[in-house]
Amino acid sequence: MNREEIIGKINGFFVSEFEADESTILPLENMTKTLGLDSLDFVDLVVSIENNFGFKVNPEDFQSIVTFQDFYEYVIQNIKQASSQ
């Protein structure tokens, strides 16, 4: 799966699971504010990432994720690490 496919899959999840308007999902926007995420939403997000991308999420990693771009990079980096093991 290439970078664009990963980002497309992530954005599709945001639209379907969090009812986000795709036009508001912009790389430099604040992900939590744009999606209106609360702590339970983050649990759903972690479960979805683990199920869809095949790596374990460390909840503490979310402390450094602010923008959609941060999130994309986090997922892409962890997919690369998981596939190299």
MIMAR-868162 format. One record per residue (C-alpha): residue number from 0; residue in three letters; chain; x negated, y, z. Coordinates in nm, 4 decimals, padded with zeros to 6 digits. Each point is the difference from the previous one (the first is absolute). Layout:
N
<seq NUM | type Ala | mol A | c1 X | c2 Y | c3 Z>
...
//
This chain:
85
<seq 0 | type Met | mol A | c1 00.0000 | c2 00.0000 | c3 00.0000>
<seq 1 | type Asn | mol A | c1 -00.1495 | c2 00.3342 | c3 -00.0989>
<seq 2 | type Arg | mol A | c1 00.0196 | c2 00.3318 | c3 00.1838>
<seq 3 | type Glu | mol A | c1 00.3020 | c2 00.1314 | c3 -00.1925>
<seq 4 | type Glu | mol A | c1 00.1923 | c2 -00.3240 | c3 00.0539>
<seq 5 | type Ile | mol A | c1 -00.0715 | c2 00.0115 | c3 00.3737>
<seq 6 | type Ile | mol A | c1 00.1143 | c2 00.3623 | c3 00.0264>
<seq 7 | type Gly | mol A | c1 00.3115 | c2 -00.0795 | c3 -00.2047>
<seq 8 | type Lys | mol A | c1 00.0841 | c2 -00.2917 | c3 00.2271>
<seq 9 | type Ile | mol A | c1 -00.0495 | c2 00.2151 | c3 00.3114>
<seq 10 | type Asn | mol A | c1 00.2155 | c2 00.2818 | c3 -00.1393>
<seq 11 | type Gly | mol A | c1 00.2680 | c2 -00.2482 | c3 -00.1015>
<seq 12 | type Phe | mol A | c1 00.0074 | c2 -00.1257 | c3 00.3564>
<seq 13 | type Phe | mol A | c1 00.0370 | c2 00.3550 | c3 00.1342>
<seq 14 | type Val | mol A | c1 00.2926 | c2 00.0606 | c3 -00.2352>
<seq 15 | type Ser | mol A | c1 00.1788 | c2 -00.3277 | c3 00.0731>
<seq 16 | type Glu | mol A | c1 -00.0686 | c2 -00.0397 | c3 00.3724>
<seq 17 | type Phe | mol A | c1 -00.0090 | c2 00.3601 | c3 00.1185>
<seq 18 | type Glu | mol A | c1 00.2368 | c2 00.1448 | c3 -00.2604>
<seq 19 | type Ala | mol A | c1 -00.2613 | c2 00.2550 | c3 -00.1002>
<seq 20 | type Asp | mol A | c1 00.0437 | c2 00.2153 | c3 -00.3060>
<seq 21 | type Glu | mol A | c1 -00.2872 | c2 -00.1047 | c3 -00.2248>
<seq 22 | type Ser | mol A | c1 -00.0598 | c2 00.3624 | c3 -00.1009>
<seq 23 | type Thr | mol A | c1 -00.0954 | c2 00.0809 | c3 00.3621>
<seq 24 | type Ile | mol A | c1 -00.2674 | c2 -00.2700 | c3 00.0174>
<seq 25 | type Leu | mol A | c1 -00.3042 | c2 00.2061 | c3 -00.0938>
<seq 26 | type Pro | mol A | c1 -00.3581 | c2 -00.1010 | c3 00.0871>
<seq 27 | type Leu | mol A | c1 -00.0804 | c2 00.3000 | c3 00.2192>
<seq 28 | type Glu | mol A | c1 00.3347 | c2 00.0192 | c3 00.1817>
<seq 29 | type Asn | mol A | c1 00.0299 | c2 -00.1023 | c3 00.3645>
<seq 30 | type Met | mol A | c1 00.1323 | c2 -00.3562 | c3 -00.0124>
<seq 31 | type Thr | mol A | c1 00.1679 | c2 -00.0033 | c3 00.3430>
<seq 32 | type Lys | mol A | c1 00.1824 | c2 00.3295 | c3 -00.0539>
<seq 33 | type Thr | mol A | c1 00.1007 | c2 -00.0710 | c3 -00.3588>
<seq 34 | type Leu | mol A | c1 00.1437 | c2 -00.3417 | c3 00.0840>
<seq 35 | type Gly | mol A | c1 00.1291 | c2 00.0972 | c3 00.3440>
<seq 36 | type Leu | mol A | c1 -00.1760 | c2 -00.2978 | c3 00.1594>
<seq 37 | type Asp | mol A | c1 00.0468 | c2 -00.0900 | c3 00.3635>
<seq 38 | type Ser | mol A | c1 -00.1790 | c2 -00.2684 | c3 00.2032>
<seq 39 | type Leu | mol A | c1 00.2383 | c2 -00.2757 | c3 -00.1125>
<seq 40 | type Asp | mol A | c1 -00.0523 | c2 00.0985 | c3 -00.3626>
<seq 41 | type Phe | mol A | c1 -00.3736 | c2 -00.0464 | c3 00.0486>
<seq 42 | type Val | mol A | c1 00.0634 | c2 -00.3549 | c3 00.1230>
<seq 43 | type Asp | mol A | c1 00.2016 | c2 -00.0679 | c3 -00.3171>
<seq 44 | type Leu | mol A | c1 -00.2775 | c2 00.1554 | c3 -00.2067>
<seq 45 | type Val | mol A | c1 -00.2674 | c2 -00.2184 | c3 00.1624>
<seq 46 | type Val | mol A | c1 00.2036 | c2 -00.3171 | c3 -00.0549>
<seq 47 | type Ser | mol A | c1 00.0635 | c2 00.0917 | c3 -00.3618>
<seq 48 | type Ile | mol A | c1 -00.3676 | c2 00.0726 | c3 -00.0670>
<seq 49 | type Glu | mol A | c1 -00.1054 | c2 -00.3300 | c3 00.1504>
<seq 50 | type Asn | mol A | c1 00.2630 | c2 -00.1934 | c3 -00.1962>
<seq 51 | type Asn | mol A | c1 -00.0540 | c2 00.1746 | c3 -00.3339>
<seq 52 | type Phe | mol A | c1 -00.3744 | c2 00.0507 | c3 -00.0057>
<seq 53 | type Gly | mol A | c1 -00.1383 | c2 -00.2922 | c3 00.2008>
<seq 54 | type Phe | mol A | c1 -00.2079 | c2 00.1672 | c3 00.2684>
<seq 55 | type Lys | mol A | c1 00.0452 | c2 00.0632 | c3 00.3705>
<seq 56 | type Val | mol A | c1 00.0615 | c2 00.3588 | c3 00.1033>
<seq 57 | type Asn | mol A | c1 -00.1658 | c2 00.1464 | c3 00.3061>
<seq 58 | type Pro | mol A | c1 00.2620 | c2 00.2409 | c3 00.1417>
<seq 59 | type Glu | mol A | c1 -00.2750 | c2 00.2324 | c3 00.1217>
<seq 60 | type Asp | mol A | c1 -00.0970 | c2 00.0569 | c3 -00.3644>
<seq 61 | type Phe | mol A | c1 00.3164 | c2 00.2051 | c3 -00.0456>
<seq 62 | type Gln | mol A | c1 -00.1381 | c2 00.2730 | c3 00.2244>
<seq 63 | type Ser | mol A | c1 -00.2220 | c2 00.1180 | c3 -00.2855>
<seq 64 | type Ile | mol A | c1 00.2711 | c2 -00.0200 | c3 -00.2681>
<seq 65 | type Val | mol A | c1 00.1684 | c2 00.3329 | c3 -00.0645>
<seq 66 | type Thr | mol A | c1 00.0695 | c2 00.0280 | c3 -00.3728>
<seq 67 | type Phe | mol A | c1 00.1309 | c2 -00.2465 | c3 -00.2550>
<seq 68 | type Gln | mol A | c1 -00.3501 | c2 00.0035 | c3 -00.1516>
<seq 69 | type Asp | mol A | c1 -00.1466 | c2 -00.1077 | c3 00.3360>
<seq 70 | type Phe | mol A | c1 00.2469 | c2 -00.2874 | c3 00.0057>
<seq 71 | type Tyr | mol A | c1 -00.0746 | c2 -00.1052 | c3 -00.3585>
<seq 72 | type Glu | mol A | c1 -00.3731 | c2 -00.0022 | c3 00.0726>
<seq 73 | type Tyr | mol A | c1 00.0534 | c2 -00.2011 | c3 00.3180>
<seq 74 | type Val | mol A | c1 00.1994 | c2 -00.2673 | c3 -00.1828>
<seq 75 | type Ile | mol A | c1 -00.2352 | c2 -00.0121 | c3 -00.3003>
<seq 76 | type Gln | mol A | c1 -00.3089 | c2 -00.0268 | c3 00.2221>
<seq 77 | type Asn | mol A | c1 00.1529 | c2 -00.2823 | c3 00.2050>
<seq 78 | type Ile | mol A | c1 00.1116 | c2 -00.1902 | c3 -00.3092>
<seq 79 | type Lys | mol A | c1 -00.3590 | c2 00.0171 | c3 -00.1284>
<seq 80 | type Gln | mol A | c1 -00.1359 | c2 -00.1231 | c3 00.3332>
<seq 81 | type Ala | mol A | c1 00.2533 | c2 -00.2819 | c3 00.0204>
<seq 82 | type Ser | mol A | c1 -00.0749 | c2 -00.1161 | c3 -00.3538>
<seq 83 | type Ser | mol A | c1 -00.3767 | c2 -00.0004 | c3 00.0571>
<seq 84 | type Gln | mol A | c1 00.0225 | c2 -00.2344 | c3 00.2991>
//
